[in-house]
Amino acid sequence: VSSWAEGSDAYITVKDNGPGFEPQEQIGEEHVGLDNVRERLHLMCGGTLEIQSSKESGTLVTIIIPASPNQSSPAVR
């Protein structure tokens, strides 16, 4: 787990060295939890969730939170 600021954005990454997966093989599968996190990040602060993975290489999840949230976003508590 690591975090840093770059420009006006905050980055949080979580990386593992597990078996990983091929993203193209996951198309069509539902990922309710990940979709929920993506939507909440977007609605609450204009943030994003990115996932990079490949078999045998583990997975890297990156959350990007802009320093200036969307004007239409509700206040984060």
N, C-alpha and C positions, 0 to 999 in steps of 0.2 A: 504494500500500500504506500503510495506517495502522493504528495500534493505540492502545488506551486502556483505562482501567479505569472502570467505571461501577457504583457500588454494590460488590458483592462479585464481580462478573464481569469477565473480561478479554475485550475485543473485538479482532478482527483483521479488517480488510476489504481486499479487493483489488477495484479498479474499473478497467474499461477503457472505451474509447469506440468499440469495434468495432461490427460490424453487429448484435450482439445476436440474440435469438430470442424467439419467443412461447412461454412455458412450456406453454400448453395444447396446442400443436402437438407437444410432446415426449412427451406421455402415451403410454405403451405402448412407448417406446423404452428399451432397456437402457442404463444408464450405470454400468457395473461399477466404474469408478474412483471416481466420486462416491459411489455406494452404499457402497463399501469405506471411504472417508474418513468418511462419516456414521456408519457402524457403529462404526468404531474410536474416533472422538471420543466417541460415546455410551458405549461400554464402558469406555474408559480413564479418562474424567474426567467423564462426564455432560454433555459438550459437544454443541453442535449446529452444523450447517452449513446456512446459508440462501442461496438464490440468487434474485436479482431480475434480470429481464432483459426487454427489449422490443426489437422490431425498430427499427433506426435510433438506439437510445439507449444501446447498450452493456450491460454486465453488471456487477452488484455481487454479490460473494460475501462473506458475513459468517460468521466462526467465532466462536462464543460459548463461553467456557470458564469454568465456575463456579469461584470461589475454593475452595469446599469440595466436593471430588469426592464422588460417591456412595459410601456406606459399603461397598457391595458391589463397587466398582471395584477392579481390581488396581492396584498401585503403578505410577506412571509412571516410567520410567527414562530 
